[in-house]
Amino acid sequence: MKKFICYVAMASCLLFLFLPRAEAIVWSGDYLKVGVNDAGGLMDNSLTVGIQFDRLGTGTYGAADFLLPGNPFEFYSIGVSPAWDNAGFDGAAVLSNPFTATTVDISSGTDFLALTYTGTFTLGGASLSYIQQVYFAKNSPIINFSVDILNQGNSPVAVAYARGLDPDQDVNINGTFATNNTIAGNTVTGMSSTGTGLFISIVDLTGSGVPGIAGPWGGAWDTNPFNLLLGPNLGNGDYSINMAWLMELAPNTSKEIDFQYNVGQVPIPPSCLLVFSGLLPFIRLRKKRLIAA
């Protein structure tokens, strides 16, 4: 993974002055079409693209989108006990950006790369700053993340960080929000429950991530990083998949978190395709139950 901690010192000056602020980023590769918003979450600002996938690698995208149907949900959260907050789309069509992040598109050639950075912000009495890279190659179905959190204070601090999404890949195809959700080692996966074979996984590359399958908490989707560090596992259903980390930061030091979103499609037997093609005209799209924000 690439290391960009040098941007901490430059983010508030050089990047602000010389790189255009992204109002909406939409990347289209061979396997993935991905939106990135100002806060550094996936889904572009105007909610036109979340994550779309082409199994054949031809850059041709159909109705399926892993993130957009129903209540858009793809977030990251940061906490210093007892305070925490989340950024991205957290179950409502309103972008949350409490850390006042700026995202710039610094893609080059066939490599798509966005850099998200903040100035200093305060949580639980601690002074922090945040840098994220999200990138993937044009010919790859893997979205890579590298996150650096810097303790800019004079005392050690424990920082919780979590990332998650509600996979809804089957909704535009057959109206189903539920997925078959599994945890295996350093990976949590939301798999199609209807036979389309579409799946998305969060894979921890750092070695200390806690995978989880979560649902509503306090009337909304659970984005509390301290709750997600407990590793909830609600199993199959219309739930979110998550990964959480806890890091101890000495004064004026940072730590890096690396993980991936792996997107794919399990091959579907021809007999199943025939069955689904016959049923599709009779399937009515149901409206997803709203979760109060």
C-alpha positions in Angstrom: 0.0 0.0 0.0 1.2 3.5 -0.8 1.9 5.8 2.1 0.8 9.4 2.0 1.4 10.7 5.5 3.5 13.5 4.0 0.2 15.1 2.8 -0.7 15.9 6.4 1.5 18.9 6.5 0.7 20.0 2.9 -3.0 19.3 2.7 -4.2 22.6 4.0 -2.0 24.6 1.7 -0.6 23.0 -1.5 -3.5 20.7 -2.2 -6.1 23.4 -1.4 -4.3 25.9 -3.7 -3.3 23.7 -6.7 -5.9 20.8 -6.9 -9.5 21.4 -7.8 -12.0 20.4 -5.2 -14.2 17.5 -6.5 -17.9 18.3 -6.7 -18.6 14.8 -8.0 -16.2 11.9 -8.9 -17.4 9.0 -11.1 -14.9 6.5 -12.3 -15.6 4.0 -15.0 -13.2 1.1 -15.4 -13.5 -2.3 -17.1 -15.1 -4.1 -14.1 -16.2 -1.2 -11.8 -18.0 2.0 -12.0 -17.6 3.9 -8.8 -18.7 7.2 -7.3 -16.7 9.1 -4.6 -18.2 12.0 -2.6 -16.7 15.1 -1.0 -16.4 13.4 2.4 -14.4 10.5 0.9 -17.2 7.9 1.0 -18.4 6.0 -2.0 -21.4 7.2 -4.0 -20.9 10.5 -5.8 -22.5 13.7 -4.3 -25.5 13.6 -6.6 -26.3 9.9 -5.9 -26.0 8.8 -9.5 -23.4 6.0 -9.0 -22.4 3.9 -6.0 -20.6 0.7 -7.0 -21.6 -1.0 -10.3 -20.0 -4.2 -11.6 -19.4 -5.9 -14.9 -18.4 -9.5 -14.5 -17.1 -9.7 -18.1 -14.8 -6.7 -17.8 -16.2 -4.9 -20.8 -17.2 -1.7 -19.0 -20.9 -2.3 -19.6 -23.1 -1.7 -16.6 -26.7 -2.8 -16.0 -29.3 -2.1 -13.4 -27.5 -3.5 -10.4 -25.8 -1.1 -8.0 -24.5 -2.3 -4.6 -25.2 1.0 -2.8 -27.9 3.2 -4.3 -31.2 1.3 -3.9 -33.4 2.2 -1.0 -31.6 4.3 1.7 -28.0 4.9 0.5 -25.6 3.6 3.2 -21.8 3.7 2.9 -19.9 5.4 5.7 -16.8 5.7 7.8 -16.7 6.8 11.4 -14.1 8.0 13.8 -14.3 8.0 17.6 -12.4 9.0 20.8 -14.5 7.7 23.7 -17.1 8.8 24.4 -17.3 11.1 21.3 -17.7 9.8 17.7 -19.1 10.9 14.4 -19.7 9.4 10.9 -19.2 10.6 7.3 -20.7 9.6 4.0 -24.3 8.6 3.3 -25.6 6.9 6.4 -29.1 5.8 5.4 -30.4 9.1 4.1 -30.0 10.9 0.8 -28.0 13.6 2.6 -24.2 13.7 2.6 -22.6 13.9 6.1 -19.2 15.5 6.3 -18.6 16.4 10.0 -14.8 16.3 9.7 -14.9 19.0 7.0 -13.0 16.7 4.6 -12.0 17.7 1.1 -11.7 15.2 -1.7 -9.6 15.6 -4.9 -9.3 13.4 -7.9 -5.6 12.8 -8.7 -6.1 9.9 -11.1 -3.5 9.2 -13.7 -3.8 7.1 -16.8 -5.5 3.8 -16.0 -5.1 4.3 -12.2 -8.1 5.9 -10.5 -7.1 7.6 -7.2 -8.9 10.1 -4.9 -7.3 11.7 -1.9 -9.4 12.9 1.0 -7.9 15.0 3.7 -9.0 17.2 6.7 -7.6 19.9 8.8 -7.4 19.4 12.5 -10.6 18.4 14.2 -11.4 17.6 17.8 -13.1 14.4 19.2 -13.3 13.5 22.9 -10.8 16.2 23.7 -8.2 14.9 21.2 -6.8 16.8 18.2 -6.8 14.6 15.1 -6.4 14.9 11.3 -7.4 12.3 8.6 -6.1 11.3 5.2 -7.6 8.7 2.9 -6.7 7.2 -0.4 -9.2 5.2 -2.4 -7.9 3.8 -5.6 -8.3 1.0 -8.2 -6.9 0.0 -11.5 -9.0 0.3 -14.7 -8.8 -3.5 -15.2 -9.4 -4.5 -11.5 -12.6 -5.4 -9.5 -10.9 -4.4 -6.2 -11.2 -1.0 -4.5 -8.2 -0.3 -2.3 -8.3 2.0 0.8 -5.4 3.4 2.8 -6.3 5.6 5.8 -4.0 7.5 8.1 -5.1 9.1 11.3 -2.7 11.5 13.0 -2.8 12.4 16.7 -1.8 16.1 16.7 -2.1 16.5 20.5 0.5 16.2 23.3 -1.1 13.1 25.0 -1.6 9.5 23.8 -5.1 8.7 22.6 -7.1 5.6 21.6 -8.9 6.1 18.3 -11.7 3.9 16.9 -12.3 3.8 13.1 -15.0 1.9 11.2 -16.1 1.4 7.6 -19.3 -0.1 6.4 -22.0 -0.4 3.8 -25.5 -1.9 3.2 -25.2 -4.1 0.1 -28.4 -3.9 -1.9 -27.1 -5.4 -5.2 -30.3 -7.4 -6.0 -32.9 -4.6 -5.6 -33.0 -3.3 -9.1 -33.0 -6.9 -10.5 -35.6 -8.6 -8.4 -36.6 -6.3 -5.5 -34.8 -8.1 -2.7 -32.8 -6.1 -0.1 -31.7 -9.1 2.0 -28.2 -10.6 1.5 -26.5 -13.7 2.8 -23.9 -12.3 5.1 -20.8 -14.2 6.3 -17.7 -13.6 8.4 -14.6 -15.6 7.6 -11.3 -14.6 9.1 -10.4 -11.1 8.1 -13.3 -10.8 5.6 -17.0 -10.0 5.8 -19.2 -10.6 2.8 -22.6 -9.6 1.6 -23.7 -12.2 -1.0 -26.8 -12.2 -3.2 -29.6 -14.2 -1.6 -31.5 -14.7 -4.9 -29.1 -16.4 -7.2 -27.6 -13.4 -9.1 -24.2 -14.3 -7.7 -23.3 -10.7 -7.0 -21.2 -10.2 -3.8 -19.1 -7.5 -2.1 -16.5 -8.1 0.7 -14.6 -5.9 3.1 -11.1 -7.4 3.5 -8.8 -6.2 6.3 -5.2 -6.0 5.2 -3.9 -4.4 8.5 -4.4 -7.5 10.6 -6.3 -5.9 13.5 -9.7 -5.3 11.9 -12.9 -6.6 13.5 -15.5 -7.7 11.0 -19.2 -7.4 11.7 -22.7 -7.7 10.4 -24.9 -4.9 12.0 -28.4 -3.5 11.9 -30.2 -0.5 13.3 -29.1 1.0 16.6 -31.0 3.8 18.3 -33.4 4.1 15.4 -30.8 4.4 12.6 -28.1 2.2 11.0 -25.3 1.6 13.5 -22.2 3.6 12.6 -20.9 3.9 16.2 -17.3 2.6 15.8 -17.2 1.4 19.5 -20.3 -0.8 18.9 -18.8 -2.2 15.7 -15.6 -3.0 17.5 -17.7 -5.6 19.4 -18.0 -7.6 16.2 -21.8 -7.9 15.9 -23.0 -10.8 13.7 -26.7 -10.6 12.8 -26.4 -13.1 10.0 -28.5 -13.1 6.8 -30.9 -10.3 6.1 -31.1 -6.6 5.2 -28.1 -5.7 7.3 -24.8 -3.8 6.9 -21.3 -5.3 6.7 -18.6 -3.5 8.6 -15.0 -3.5 9.6 -13.6 -1.7 12.7 -10.2 -1.0 14.1 -8.8 0.4 17.4 -5.4 2.1 17.4 -3.3 3.6 20.1 -1.6 6.8 19.0 1.3 8.5 20.8 1.5 12.3 20.5 2.3 13.5 17.0 2.2 10.1 15.5 -0.1 8.4 13.0 -1.1 4.8 12.1 -2.2 3.4 8.7 -5.2 1.2 8.1 -5.4 -0.7 4.8 -8.4 -2.6 3.5 -10.2 -3.5 0.3 -13.7 -3.7 -1.1 -13.7 -6.9 -3.3 -16.6 -7.0 -5.8 -17.5 -10.0 -7.9 -20.1 -12.4 -9.2 -20.2 -16.1 -8.7 -21.0 -17.8 -12.0 -24.7 -18.7 -12.3 -25.7 -22.1 -13.6 -27.7 -21.8 -16.9 -30.7 -23.6 -15.3 -31.0 -20.9 -12.7 -30.8 -18.2 -15.4 -33.8 -19.8 -17.1 -35.8 -19.9 -13.9 -35.1 -16.3 -13.0 -35.8 -15.1 -16.5 -39.2 -16.7 -16.3 -40.0 -15.2 -12.9 -38.8 -11.7 -13.5 -42.0 -10.4 -15.2 -43.9 -11.4 -12.0 -41.6 -9.8 -9.5 -42.7 -6.5 -8.1 -40.2 -4.1 -6.6 -41.1 -3.5 -3.0 -40.2 -0.3 -1.2 -37.4 -0.7 1.4 -38.5 0.0 5.0 -37.3 3.4 5.9 -34.9 3.6 8.9 -35.4 6.8 10.9 -32.3 8.9 10.8 
